[in-house]
Amino acid sequence: MVFDRVAVPVAVCDVYGAVQLANPAMAAECGTTPGRLRGRDVLELFRPQEATQVERIAEALRLRHRSRYQVSVCWRSPDGAERYGELTADPVSDTVQETPALLVMLRVRGEREPSPEAPPTWVTPMEARILALLAGGATTARAARETDLTVDGVNYHLRRLSARWNATNRTELVARAYALGVLTAGVWPPAPAFPAGSE
């Protein structure tokens, strides 16, 4: 298959960023095989440097804008070095009405020396808002109404946070948000400690 022979790291993702197909070059950047990347969130594998880039892309895709989108990312290579580069996402579909898949290409820009593992503390502004709502006692349905997302959309963000922070439930997510400084302690109603999206 031509896809497998492309030297550039490439993946096909659904509109939410879940990997559907990846070539060996992309898998090599993650120290695994293409099949093991299936279903993984591309933004968990390659961490965005600016959350605002991701929010703009999500909004553009929601409005069905068709453009090439770039996100500055960093990730840890299999040998432990911190790499940085750009993900380029192109929406692709057979018809304009069809929900597009994303053809994602990775361009490696450079590498930093290995550093001690730090817990991932970054959140997107939407994740910070959802966490603040949950800390205030909101249900998933209310958080969906307050953020103009669907219940599935809220659950998607919560799953991403749970995976990133190794949290087993929502109470643990909220506790970690306070411990990591994502939510401001001693403030009611709960509020994000900005800038959200910084690492």
N, C-alpha and C positions, 0 to 999 in steps of 0.2 A: 504494500500500500504506500502511495506517495507520501501521505501524511506522516507515516513512521520514518521516512527517510529524510525529512526536512531537518536540517541541522539546528535551526532556530527553535527554542522552546515554544511550543504551541499547544493550546488546549481549546476545546469547545465546551462552553458552559451554558447553563440555562440562564434566564434573565435575572435570577437571584444570585448567580455566581457559583452555583454547584457544578463541579467538573463532571461532564458527561463522557469526555474522551480526551486523552492526552497523549502526546507523542513521547518517545523515549528521552528526548532532550529535555522536555519539561519535567519528566519524572526524575531524571538525573539531578536536576537542581534541588529536588526534595529528598534525594537519597533513597528512592523507592522505584517501583515499577509502575507503568501506566495504569494497570488495572487497579492498583491500590489507591490511586488518586480519585477514582470514580466516586462521586458523591461528596467529596471534600469541598469546602468553601475556599475558592481561590484567594479571597482576601484574608483568610486565616493562614494560608500557606505563604502568601506574600503580603506583608503588612503595609497598609497605606501610610504614607508620611504626612498627608494632609487629609483629614476627614472631610473637609469641605469639597474636595475633588469628588469623593465618593457620593456625597449627598447630591451634588449637581448632576452627576451621571444618572443616579437613581431617578431623580426628577425628570430628566430628559427622556429616559427610557419609559417612564410612566406616561409621559405625553406622546410617546411613540416617535420621538425625533430620531432620525437616522444619521448618525455622524460617527466619526472616529473619536474615541475617548482615550485619554492617557492618564495614568495614575502613577505617581512616584511611589516606589515600594522599597522595602528592605526585607531580607530573610536570612536565615542561617543556613549556610551550605553544609553538605554532609561532613566536611572536615572541621566544622565548628566556626568558620570565619563568617563575619557579618558582611553580606553582599548588599548592594543597592543598585537600583535600575528603574526601568519603567515597564508597566503593563500597558499594552495598547489593546483596546477592545473595540471590535467592529460588529455591530448588530447585523445578523444575516437571517433571512427567511425567504421562503418562496413567494409570499404575497405581502403587500403592505399591511393588510389587516391581521396577519398571523403574528402571534407573539414571537419576537425574534430570539434566536440563540445568540450567543456572543462568541466570536472567534477571538481568542485572547493570545497575544504574542508577548513574550518576555524579552526585554533587551537588558543585558547585564552592563552596568556602567562602571562598576568598581567593587573593591573589597576592602574591608577593614579587618584588622587583626582580631582573633577571637577574644571575647571579653566574658567576664563572669555572667552567668544567666540571670537576667533580671525579670521579675514577674511582669507580664504585659499589662500595663495600666491604662492604655489608651482606650477611649470610647468615642463613638461618633456622637454628634449632638442629639440625634434621635435616640440612641441608646441611653444617653444621660437623662433625657426627658422621660423615657419609659421607666428607668430606675427611680427617678424622683417621684413619679406617679405611684409606683408600687410601694415605695417607702411611706407614702402618705395613705396607703390602704386601698388604692384603686384596684378594681378587678381587671382582668384581661379585657373584658368588653368595654369598660370605662376608659382604660388606657388607649384602646383602639379608637374610641370616639374622640378623645382629647388630642390624639396625634394624627387624625385623619388616615389611619391605617385600618386594615382589616384585622380581625382577631388572629388570623394566620400570620399576618405581617408582624404583629406584636410578638407572637410565639417564635417566629423566625429570629427576631432580634434577641430574644431571651435565650434561644438555643445557642446562638453564636457567643453570647456572653458567658453562658454556662461552660461551653467548651474552652473558651479563652481563659477563664478563671478557675476551671476545674471545680465548679460549684454544682452541688447535687439538687438544690431546690432554690426557690425564690427568696426565702429568708436569708440563705447563705449569700445569694447574689447581692442583696441590699446591704448585708453586713460588710461584704468585701468592698462594695462601692464606697462606704464610709471609711473603711480602713485604708483604702488606696487613695482617698482624697477626691474621688469622683463626685461624691455628694458632700455638701458643706455641713459639718457637724454643728449642732446647736441652733439650727435654723428651722422654723416651721412656718409654712409648709415646706417639706423637703425641697431643696433646690440643687441643681448641678453646680459644681465648682468649676468654672471655666478658666482657661480655654479647654473645652472638651475636644478630644482628637489629638492632643499633644501627647508625646511619649516621655 
